[in-house]
Amino acid sequence: MSSIDSFFESVRLPSIPELAHSLIQTLKDEDAGVDAVSDLIARDPAIAAKLLQLANSAQFGLPRGVGSIEDAIAMVGMNKVRTLALGACLSGSFTRIAGLDTQVFWKTSMACAGYAEWLAHQVGVDAPMAWLTGMMLRLGEVLIAQAEPRTLLEIEKMPQAPGMRWQRERQLIGFTEGQITAELARRWNFPMQMVQALQRSADPLVDQAYSRLGAIVHLAGLLADTPNAGPEHVKDLPSDVLSALSLDADWMRAHFPSNADFIDAS
């Protein structure tokens, strides 16, 4: 493929619910209030029910049950509820992925989201946005499956060390899944901060315009691709990216999260 545009000419863009489009607009609207967001979510009973199920799950550890979207926003936070709703919308739009193990695909995506949120909290980046960006990282691979199904098999072959999938994608089609997802996010009108982070997720320090969110997603993607990731794997992360984010390796080892704690909105 000679360009991202030519790649996108060979695929059919996934459709996402109207709710997702509306929620994307609120991501860019600093004045979007609780009532506006809760009203949007309430219009989609399936997503509303999923949100209440998530809010009442053990992962949030709330002191009491949540019975309404307004309660969920009050107890979990509007940004988290909004990004969880978007995550549920997007995962519902990619239910069948030819050539990919769907269970592994979404498990990895949720792990990437969880690690991104964990790191974002530590470095002062918007954590819900980091969660959503991390969750979206591999969506570009869904379009590769559509455009180049045989190439996807080569990309997915084993063994596959953390980061190797990005290398294979660049060698075989000229782009990484993150770059493809970035263009998809741009066409869906996501905030430019997310688009830029996805664009730079494989090589966060190469581009002149450094993206802290892109660096976070880079680390999160590597950890998500590490089988049974634990504190002992912090040493394998690129030191220059850790340094750029002012992340302390000792802190990471001491506070390394469990995959079981990550929220699955799929």
C-alpha positions as CSV (number, residue, x, y, z in Angstrom):
1,M,0.0,0.0,0.0
2,S,1.4,3.4,-0.9
3,S,-0.6,5.5,1.5
4,I,-3.1,5.4,4.3
5,D,-5.7,6.8,1.9
6,S,-5.2,4.0,-0.6
7,F,-5.4,1.5,2.2
8,F,-8.7,2.9,3.3
9,E,-10.0,2.7,-0.3
10,S,-9.7,-1.1,-0.1
11,V,-11.8,-1.5,3.1
12,R,-15.3,-0.9,4.3
13,L,-15.4,1.3,7.3
14,P,-17.1,-0.3,10.3
15,S,-20.3,1.4,11.3
16,I,-20.7,2.6,14.9
17,P,-24.0,3.4,16.7
18,E,-25.3,7.0,16.7
19,L,-24.7,7.0,20.5
20,A,-21.0,6.6,19.8
21,H,-20.9,9.5,17.4
22,S,-22.8,11.7,20.0
23,L,-20.4,10.6,22.8
24,I,-17.4,11.4,20.7
25,Q,-18.7,15.0,20.3
26,T,-18.9,15.3,24.1
27,L,-15.3,14.2,24.4
28,K,-14.4,17.5,22.7
29,D,-17.0,19.6,24.5
30,E,-15.6,20.9,27.8
31,D,-19.1,22.2,28.7
32,A,-20.8,18.8,28.3
33,G,-22.6,18.2,31.5
34,V,-23.8,15.2,33.5
35,D,-27.4,15.5,32.3
36,A,-26.4,15.7,28.6
37,V,-24.2,12.6,28.8
38,S,-26.6,10.6,30.9
39,D,-29.5,11.4,28.6
40,L,-27.4,10.2,25.6
41,I,-26.5,6.9,27.2
42,A,-30.1,6.3,28.4
43,R,-31.3,6.4,24.8
44,D,-29.5,3.1,24.2
45,P,-30.9,0.5,26.7
46,A,-28.3,-2.1,25.9
47,I,-25.4,0.2,26.6
48,A,-27.1,1.6,29.6
49,A,-27.6,-1.9,31.0
50,K,-24.0,-2.8,30.3
51,L,-22.8,0.3,32.1
52,L,-24.8,-0.4,35.2
53,Q,-23.5,-4.0,35.2
54,L,-19.9,-2.7,35.0
55,A,-20.5,0.0,37.7
56,N,-21.8,-2.7,40.0
57,S,-19.0,-5.1,39.3
58,A,-16.3,-5.9,41.9
59,Q,-13.6,-4.0,39.9
60,F,-15.1,-0.7,41.0
61,G,-15.5,-1.7,44.6
62,L,-18.4,0.8,45.2
63,P,-19.8,0.9,48.7
64,R,-23.4,0.5,47.4
65,G,-25.2,-0.6,44.3
66,V,-25.7,1.7,41.4
67,G,-29.2,1.9,39.9
68,S,-29.1,4.6,37.4
69,I,-26.8,6.3,34.9
70,E,-26.8,9.4,37.1
71,D,-25.7,7.3,40.1
72,A,-23.0,5.7,38.0
73,I,-21.7,9.1,37.0
74,A,-21.8,10.4,40.5
75,M,-19.9,7.4,41.9
76,V,-17.5,6.5,39.1
77,G,-17.1,9.8,37.3
78,M,-18.5,11.2,34.1
79,N,-15.4,10.7,32.1
80,K,-15.1,7.1,33.1
81,V,-18.7,6.4,32.4
82,R,-18.5,8.1,29.0
83,T,-15.4,6.2,27.9
84,L,-16.8,2.9,29.1
85,A,-19.9,3.6,27.0
86,L,-17.8,4.3,24.0
87,G,-15.7,1.2,24.6
88,A,-18.9,-0.9,24.7
89,C,-20.1,0.7,21.5
90,L,-16.9,0.1,19.7
91,S,-16.4,-3.5,20.8
92,G,-20.0,-4.2,19.7
93,S,-19.2,-2.9,16.2
94,F,-16.3,-5.4,15.8
95,T,-17.9,-8.6,17.0
96,R,-16.5,-10.9,14.2
97,I,-12.9,-10.6,13.1
98,A,-11.8,-13.0,10.4
99,G,-8.4,-14.4,10.9
100,L,-8.1,-13.3,14.6
101,D,-8.8,-15.1,17.8
102,T,-11.6,-12.8,19.0
103,Q,-11.2,-13.7,22.6
104,V,-7.5,-13.1,22.7
105,F,-7.9,-9.9,20.6
106,W,-10.3,-8.3,23.1
107,K,-8.5,-9.6,26.1
108,T,-5.3,-7.9,24.8
109,S,-7.2,-4.7,24.0
110,M,-8.7,-4.6,27.5
111,A,-5.3,-5.2,29.0
112,C,-3.8,-2.4,26.9
113,A,-6.6,-0.1,28.1
114,G,-6.0,-1.1,31.8
115,Y,-2.2,-0.6,31.6
116,A,-2.7,2.8,29.8
117,E,-5.1,4.0,32.5
118,W,-2.7,2.9,35.3
119,L,0.2,4.7,33.7
120,A,-1.9,7.8,32.9
121,H,-2.9,8.2,36.6
122,Q,0.8,8.3,37.5
123,V,2.0,10.8,35.0
124,G,-1.0,13.2,35.1
125,V,-2.6,12.4,31.7
126,D,-6.4,12.1,31.4
127,A,-6.9,8.5,32.6
128,P,-10.3,7.7,30.9
129,M,-9.0,9.0,27.6
130,A,-5.9,6.9,28.0
131,W,-8.1,3.8,28.7
132,L,-10.2,4.4,25.6
133,T,-7.1,5.1,23.4
134,G,-5.5,1.9,24.7
135,M,-8.6,-0.1,24.1
136,M,-8.7,1.2,20.5
137,L,-5.1,0.5,19.6
138,R,-5.6,-2.9,17.9
139,L,-8.8,-1.9,15.9
140,G,-6.6,-1.2,12.9
141,E,-5.8,-4.9,12.7
142,V,-9.5,-5.5,12.1
143,L,-9.2,-3.5,8.9
144,I,-6.0,-5.3,8.0
145,A,-8.0,-8.5,8.3
146,Q,-10.5,-7.1,5.8
147,A,-8.0,-5.7,3.3
148,E,-5.2,-8.3,3.5
149,P,-6.5,-11.5,5.1
150,R,-3.5,-13.6,4.0
151,T,-1.1,-10.9,5.2
152,L,-2.8,-11.0,8.6
153,L,-1.9,-14.6,9.0
154,E,1.7,-13.7,8.5
155,I,1.4,-10.8,11.0
156,E,-0.2,-13.1,13.6
157,K,2.1,-16.1,13.3
158,M,3.9,-17.3,16.4
159,P,6.2,-16.8,18.1
160,Q,5.5,-13.1,18.7
161,A,7.4,-11.1,21.1
162,P,6.0,-7.8,22.5
163,G,6.2,-5.2,19.7
164,M,6.9,-7.7,17.0
165,R,3.3,-7.4,15.5
166,W,4.0,-3.7,14.9
167,Q,7.3,-4.5,13.1
168,R,5.6,-7.1,10.9
169,E,2.7,-4.8,10.0
170,R,5.1,-2.1,9.0
171,Q,7.2,-4.5,6.9
172,L,4.2,-6.2,5.2
173,I,1.8,-3.4,4.6
174,G,3.7,-0.2,5.4
175,F,1.7,0.9,8.4
176,T,1.1,-0.2,12.0
177,E,-2.3,-1.1,13.4
178,G,-2.0,2.1,15.5
179,Q,-1.5,4.3,12.4
180,I,-4.5,2.7,10.8
181,T,-6.6,3.1,14.0
182,A,-5.5,6.8,14.1
183,E,-6.9,7.4,10.6
184,L,-10.1,5.5,11.6
185,A,-10.3,7.7,14.7
186,R,-9.7,10.8,12.6
187,R,-12.5,9.8,10.2
188,W,-14.8,9.2,13.1
189,N,-14.0,12.6,14.5
190,F,-12.3,11.6,17.7
191,P,-10.3,14.3,19.6
192,M,-7.0,15.1,17.8
193,Q,-5.0,14.2,21.0
194,M,-6.2,10.6,20.6
195,V,-5.5,10.5,16.9
196,Q,-1.9,11.7,17.4
197,A,-1.4,9.2,20.2
198,L,-2.5,6.3,18.1
199,Q,-0.4,7.6,15.2
200,R,2.7,7.5,17.3
201,S,2.0,4.5,19.5
202,A,4.6,2.2,17.9
203,D,7.4,4.8,17.9
204,P,6.4,7.5,20.4
205,L,9.8,9.2,20.4
206,V,10.5,9.3,16.7
207,D,8.1,12.0,15.6
208,Q,9.1,15.6,16.3
209,A,5.7,16.3,18.0
210,Y,6.1,14.1,21.1
211,S,2.8,12.7,22.4
212,R,2.8,11.7,26.1
213,L,-0.4,9.8,25.5
214,G,1.2,8.0,22.6
215,A,4.2,7.0,24.9
216,I,1.7,5.7,27.5
217,V,-0.1,3.6,24.9
218,H,3.2,2.3,23.6
219,L,4.2,0.9,27.0
220,A,0.6,-0.3,27.6
221,G,0.7,-2.2,24.3
222,L,4.0,-3.9,25.1
223,L,2.7,-5.0,28.5
224,A,-0.6,-6.2,27.0
225,D,1.4,-8.4,24.5
226,T,3.5,-9.9,27.3
227,P,2.1,-13.2,28.5
228,N,1.4,-13.2,32.2
229,A,2.9,-9.7,32.6
230,G,4.2,-8.9,36.0
231,P,6.6,-6.6,37.9
232,E,9.6,-8.6,36.5
233,H,8.8,-7.4,33.0
234,V,9.3,-3.7,33.8
235,K,13.0,-4.2,33.0
236,D,12.1,-5.1,29.4
237,L,10.3,-1.8,28.7
238,P,12.2,0.8,26.7
239,S,14.1,3.0,29.1
240,D,14.0,6.0,26.8
241,V,10.2,6.0,26.9
242,L,10.1,5.5,30.6
243,S,12.5,8.5,31.0
244,A,10.4,10.7,28.6
245,L,7.4,10.1,30.9
246,S,9.4,10.4,34.1
247,L,8.2,7.0,35.2
248,D,10.2,5.3,38.0
249,A,10.8,1.6,37.4
250,D,10.9,0.9,41.1
251,W,7.4,2.5,41.5
252,M,6.1,0.5,38.6
253,R,7.4,-2.8,40.0
254,A,5.9,-2.0,43.5
255,H,2.5,-1.0,42.1
256,F,2.2,-3.3,39.1
257,P,-1.5,-4.1,38.5
258,S,-3.2,-7.4,38.0
259,N,-5.0,-8.1,34.7
260,A,-7.9,-9.3,36.8
261,D,-8.5,-5.8,38.0
262,F,-9.0,-4.4,34.4
263,I,-12.5,-3.5,33.3
264,D,-13.9,-5.5,30.4
265,A,-16.3,-3.4,28.5
266,S,-16.5,-5.8,25.5
